[in-house]
Amino acid sequence: MEEDEKLRCEMRAHMFKAMAHPVRMFFLEKLREKPWCVCELAVEAGIPKSAASKHLTQLREAGLVDDEKTGTRVEYRLTAPCVLEMASCAEGTVLENRRKRLGI
């Protein structure tokens, strides 16, 4: 494997690892609608603000979201909406294949 291929694959794996949690996927879907602050997302997900912040940090480190600070308020926005389109496409394909296997 060439060095550039290795780096590309590592970056992709890092992004997918960041998305590999239901709460983080929920946050990505909410952020598609509009920017949200940590406290609002925590309430929406029914989790403590500290847990929401950790999830958002993982998404930010993977480059999927960005944050903007205004005083003490931190708002997050989705930077890569295409990941949700990709997830929807994959989900549809997987469900269709399951239906075919089950004869539904």
URDA-V245519 format. One record per backbone hydrogen bond with DSSP energy under -0.5 kcal/mol. CO is the residue of the C=O (numbers start at 0). NH is the residue of the N-H. Records with the same first field share a line. If there is no record, write none. Layout:
CO=NH  NH
This chain:
1=5
2=6
3=7
4=8
5=9
6=10
7=11
8=12
9=13
10=14
11=15
12=16
13=17
14=18
15=19
16=19
18=20
20=24
21=25
22=26
23=27
24=28
25=29
26=30
27=31
28=32
29=32  33
30=77
35=75
36=40
37=41
38=42
39=43
40=44
41=45  46
47=51
48=52
49=53
50=54
51=55
52=56
53=57
54=58
55=59
56=60
57=61
58=63  64
59=62
63=78  79
65=76
67=74
69=72
72=69  74
73=37
74=67
75=35
76=65
79=82
80=83  84
81=85
82=86
83=87
84=88
85=89
86=90
87=91
88=92
89=93
90=94
91=95
92=96
93=97
94=98
95=99
96=100
97=101
98=102  103
99=102
